Amino acid sequence: MSVIIITKSDFKIMLISSGSWRLINTGECSAAYNMALDEAIAVSVRNGMAPPTLRLYAWDSPSVSLGHFQKNRDVNIEYCLDSGIPIVRRPTGGRAILHDRELTYSFSVKTDNELFSKGIFDSYKKISSALQLALLKIGISPEVRTDKKTLNAARRTPLCFQATSYGEITVNNRKVIGSAQKHWADGLLQQGSIPYHIDKSEIQKVFVLQTDQDITEVMAGLNDMLPDLKDEDFRDIIKDSFEETFDISFTLAFPTPEEESLALVLENEKYQKSDWTIRQ
């Protein structure tokens, strides 16, 4: 399937009238701006100003994201401050992640879309199917967790990749994709982390772990399994896999001026504020 490249000024006419989904493929951004732009895109989609949107992106420095409801005591804040590691709180739930060498995705869609109108578990399962297909395409045999009971480990660890919940993906019992979702009455935002490499030493310093279990026994990076996998190639594979799974075509686009403006407001007034990020 072909990808159409359009400018910011004409994207609304082409996207909304064509019924295509939108792909925003961005580079490295700051932790606060990444979260702000994801939320701004979700607002735009929920308001009917943009079609379902997949965003692929990275981080401009190693950063920690906390789940929406997570306690900040789960992270060694003093170490992060001393090491210049930004901490941000996600709009979605789940547990903390150290974002470094990885591909991060977010997906926003209205829940009146027939494909995503059957609740949170169904939407997790469908999005995971696209991610599972992408891993199959690179020669990995993934498994998707499909029972609705969270592993007991999720209650014992602050770290996302030490617990596998519904819809998340493992390879040989090691988690390779961690995802979390925010669900509104009119739409959803799912965010996910796909690490290329697991920095065991840094993770142990950043998180207050309550177990001596070897981190590499429960989590894995794609380049740790496939050293020659390139980020730009895997982004294309993710795109193709979403298109095949949902029988749609993507239009490659930029964030709209309205989304960029809202993202800057959210970055300054929410995601950079300690009363949002660092709270008990």
Secondary structure as the mmCIF struct_conf table of DSSP 4:
data_model
#
loop_
_struct_conf.conf_type_id
_struct_conf.id
_struct_conf.beg_label_comp_id
_struct_conf.beg_label_asym_id
_struct_conf.beg_label_seq_id
_struct_conf.end_label_comp_id
_struct_conf.end_label_asym_id
_struct_conf.end_label_seq_id
STRN STRN1 ILE A 4 ILE A 5
TURN_TY1_P TURN_TY1_P1 LYS A 8 ASP A 10
HELX_RH_AL_P HELX_RH_AL_P1 PHE A 11 SER A 18
TURN_TY1_P TURN_TY1_P2 GLY A 19 GLY A 19
STRN STRN2 TRP A 21 CYS A 29
HELX_RH_AL_P HELX_RH_AL_P2 ALA A 31 ARG A 46
TURN_TY1_P TURN_TY1_P3 ASN A 47 GLY A 48
BEND BEND1 MET A 49 ALA A 50
STRN STRN3 THR A 53 TRP A 59
BEND BEND2 ASP A 60 SER A 61
STRN STRN4 SER A 63 LEU A 66
TURN_TY1_P TURN_TY1_P4 HIS A 68 PHE A 69
HELX_RH_3T_P HELX_RH_3T_P1 ASN A 72 ASP A 74
STRN STRN5 VAL A 75 VAL A 75
HELX_RH_AL_P HELX_RH_AL_P3 ILE A 77 SER A 83
TURN_TY1_P TURN_TY1_P5 GLY A 84 GLY A 84
STRN STRN6 ILE A 87 ARG A 89
BEND BEND3 PRO A 91 THR A 92
BEND BEND4 GLY A 94 GLY A 94
STRN STRN7 ALA A 96 ALA A 96
STRN STRN8 ILE A 97 HIS A 99
BEND BEND5 ASP A 100 ARG A 101
STRN STRN9 GLU A 102 LYS A 110
TURN_TY1_P TURN_TY1_P6 THR A 111 ASP A 112
BEND BEND6 ASN A 113 ASN A 113
HELX_RH_3T_P HELX_RH_3T_P2 GLU A 114 PHE A 116
BEND BEND7 LYS A 118 LYS A 118
HELX_RH_AL_P HELX_RH_AL_P4 ILE A 120 LYS A 137
TURN_TY1_P TURN_TY1_P7 ILE A 138 GLY A 139
STRN STRN10 GLU A 143 VAL A 144
BEND BEND8 ASP A 147 LYS A 148
HELX_LH_PP_P HELX_LH_PP_P1 LYS A 149 LEU A 151
HELX_RH_3T_P HELX_RH_3T_P3 ASN A 152 ARG A 155
TURN_TY1_P TURN_TY1_P8 ARG A 156 ARG A 156
BEND BEND9 PRO A 158 PRO A 158
STRN STRN11 LEU A 159 LEU A 159
HELX_RH_3T_P HELX_RH_3T_P4 CYS A 160 GLN A 162
BEND BEND10 ALA A 163 ALA A 163
TURN_TY1_P TURN_TY1_P9 TYR A 166 GLY A 167
STRN STRN12 ILE A 169 VAL A 171
TURN_TY1_P TURN_TY1_P10 ASN A 172 ASN A 173
STRN STRN13 ARG A 174 HIS A 183
BEND BEND11 ALA A 185 ASP A 186
STRN STRN14 GLY A 187 PRO A 195
BEND BEND12 TYR A 196 TYR A 196
HELX_RH_AL_P HELX_RH_AL_P5 LYS A 200 VAL A 206
STRN STRN15 PHE A 207 PHE A 207
HELX_RH_3T_P HELX_RH_3T_P5 ILE A 215 GLU A 217
TURN_TY1_P TURN_TY1_P11 VAL A 218 VAL A 218
STRN STRN16 MET A 219 MET A 219
HELX_RH_AL_P HELX_RH_AL_P6 LEU A 222 MET A 225
TURN_TY1_P TURN_TY1_P12 PRO A 227 ASP A 228
HELX_RH_AL_P HELX_RH_AL_P7 ASP A 231 PHE A 246
TURN_TY1_P TURN_TY1_P13 ASP A 247 ASP A 247
STRN STRN17 PHE A 250 LEU A 252
HELX_LH_PP_P HELX_LH_PP_P2 PHE A 254 THR A 256
HELX_RH_AL_P HELX_RH_AL_P8 PRO A 257 LEU A 266
HELX_RH_PI_P HELX_RH_PI_P1 GLU A 267 TYR A 271
TURN_TY1_P TURN_TY1_P14 GLN A 272 GLN A 272
HELX_RH_AL_P HELX_RH_AL_P9 SER A 274 THR A 277
BEND BEND13 ILE A 278 ILE A 278
#
